[in-house]
Amino acid sequence: MDLEYVKELIEILEKSGLNKLKIREKNGVEVTLEKNAVQTYPSNVKCESVVALPEKSNILQRSIKSPMVGTFYSSESPDVKHFVKQGDEICKGDTLCIIEAMKVMNEIKSDLDGIIKEVLIGNGRPVEYGQLLFTIE
């Protein structure tokens, strides 16, 4: 982990409403940054925290991929509103869509907290295993 990356993390912590920021990289390196000030949070916050992290020079963008081959559905039925749309705040465990595979409706749940940046597939369209469905920031 380079010093510039750590400096960017410190800036994010300072600008955010968070008191503590913990980063664990895939290679096992872990950094915890913590403010000394006491912070209060509004009661209408949906998730524990939603922070976009920098990746060297730009914002870390995460994605949700299809875990199977099937047909993408953005809602339970055509007359019901979409599970999520661009700009929606999501929390880990929220249902994002349904993928029908072999006549079975599979709810796809988020494994991330964040904000839907983009929905990458249209309702009723076929999807492949590993195909990007949503980008999250």
C-alpha positions as CSV (number, residue, x, y, z in Angstrom):
1,M,0.0,0.0,0.0
2,D,1.6,3.3,-1.1
3,L,1.7,6.5,0.9
4,E,-0.4,8.4,-1.6
5,Y,-3.2,5.9,-1.3
6,V,-3.1,6.2,2.5
7,K,-3.2,10.0,2.2
8,E,-6.3,9.7,0.0
9,L,-8.0,7.5,2.6
10,I,-7.2,10.0,5.3
11,E,-8.8,12.8,3.2
12,I,-12.0,10.6,2.7
13,L,-12.2,10.0,6.4
14,E,-11.8,13.7,7.2
15,K,-14.5,14.7,4.6
16,S,-17.0,12.0,5.6
17,G,-19.2,11.8,8.6
18,L,-17.5,8.6,9.7
19,N,-15.3,8.2,12.8
20,K,-13.5,5.0,11.7
21,L,-12.5,3.6,8.3
22,K,-11.2,0.1,8.0
23,I,-9.7,-1.2,4.7
24,R,-8.7,-4.8,4.1
25,E,-7.0,-5.6,0.8
26,K,-7.1,-8.9,-1.0
27,N,-3.4,-9.5,-0.2
28,G,-4.2,-9.3,3.5
29,V,-2.9,-5.8,4.2
30,E,-5.2,-4.0,6.6
31,V,-5.4,-0.3,7.6
32,T,-7.7,1.2,10.2
33,L,-8.1,5.0,10.4
34,E,-10.0,6.6,13.3
35,K,-11.0,10.1,14.3
36,N,-11.0,11.2,18.0
37,A,-14.1,13.4,17.7
38,V,-17.5,12.2,18.7
39,Q,-19.9,12.1,15.7
40,T,-23.6,11.7,15.6
41,Y,-25.5,10.3,12.6
42,P,-29.0,11.1,11.3
43,S,-31.6,8.6,12.1
44,N,-32.7,8.2,8.4
45,V,-29.4,6.7,7.3
46,K,-30.2,3.3,5.6
47,C,-26.9,1.5,5.9
48,E,-24.2,1.6,8.5
49,S,-21.9,3.5,6.1
50,V,-21.6,4.2,2.4
51,V,-18.2,5.5,1.4
52,A,-16.6,5.4,-2.1
53,L,-12.9,4.6,-1.8
54,P,-10.2,5.9,-4.1
55,E,-8.3,3.4,-6.2
56,K,-4.9,5.0,-6.9
57,S,-6.3,7.9,-9.0
58,N,-10.1,7.5,-9.2
59,I,-13.1,6.3,-7.3
60,L,-13.3,2.5,-6.6
61,Q,-16.2,1.2,-8.6
62,R,-17.6,-2.1,-7.6
63,S,-20.0,-4.3,-9.5
64,I,-22.6,-7.1,-9.1
65,K,-22.2,-10.0,-11.6
66,S,-24.7,-12.6,-12.5
67,P,-24.2,-15.8,-10.6
68,M,-25.9,-17.9,-13.3
69,V,-27.2,-18.1,-16.9
70,G,-30.8,-17.1,-17.2
71,T,-33.3,-14.2,-17.8
72,F,-32.9,-10.9,-15.9
73,Y,-36.0,-9.4,-14.3
74,S,-35.9,-6.0,-12.5
75,S,-39.1,-6.6,-10.6
76,E,-41.4,-9.4,-9.3
77,S,-43.9,-8.7,-12.1
78,P,-44.4,-6.2,-14.9
79,D,-46.9,-4.1,-12.8
80,V,-44.6,-3.8,-9.7
81,K,-41.9,-1.2,-9.3
82,H,-38.3,-2.2,-9.9
83,F,-36.2,-3.6,-7.0
84,V,-33.6,-0.9,-7.6
85,K,-32.8,1.8,-10.1
86,Q,-29.9,4.2,-10.8
87,G,-29.2,6.4,-7.8
88,D,-30.8,4.0,-5.2
89,E,-28.9,3.4,-2.0
90,I,-28.5,-0.3,-1.3
91,C,-27.4,-2.3,1.7
92,K,-25.9,-5.8,1.9
93,G,-28.7,-8.3,1.7
94,D,-31.1,-6.1,-0.4
95,T,-32.8,-7.8,-3.4
96,L,-31.5,-6.3,-6.6
97,C,-33.2,-8.4,-9.3
98,I,-34.5,-11.9,-10.1
99,I,-32.8,-14.2,-12.6
100,E,-35.0,-17.0,-13.9
101,A,-33.1,-20.2,-14.6
102,M,-34.8,-23.4,-15.6
103,K,-38.2,-22.1,-14.5
104,V,-36.9,-21.2,-11.0
105,M,-37.0,-17.5,-9.9
106,N,-33.7,-16.7,-8.1
107,E,-33.5,-13.5,-6.1
108,I,-30.1,-11.8,-6.5
109,K,-29.1,-10.0,-3.3
110,S,-26.4,-7.4,-2.8
111,D,-23.2,-8.4,-1.1
112,L,-22.2,-4.7,-0.9
113,D,-23.4,-1.4,0.6
114,G,-23.4,1.5,-1.8
115,I,-25.3,3.4,-4.4
116,I,-26.4,2.0,-7.8
117,K,-24.4,3.8,-10.3
118,E,-25.8,2.0,-13.3
119,V,-28.1,-0.9,-14.2
120,L,-26.4,-2.6,-17.1
121,I,-29.0,-5.0,-18.4
122,G,-32.6,-4.5,-19.5
123,N,-35.7,-6.2,-18.1
124,G,-36.4,-9.6,-19.7
125,R,-33.0,-9.8,-21.3
126,P,-30.8,-13.0,-21.2
127,V,-27.7,-12.9,-19.0
128,E,-24.6,-15.1,-18.9
129,Y,-22.7,-16.4,-15.9
130,G,-20.4,-13.6,-14.7
131,Q,-22.0,-10.9,-16.8
132,L,-22.1,-7.4,-15.1
133,L,-25.6,-6.5,-13.9
134,F,-25.0,-3.4,-11.8
135,T,-22.1,-1.0,-11.0
136,I,-22.0,0.3,-7.4
137,E,-20.2,3.2,-5.9
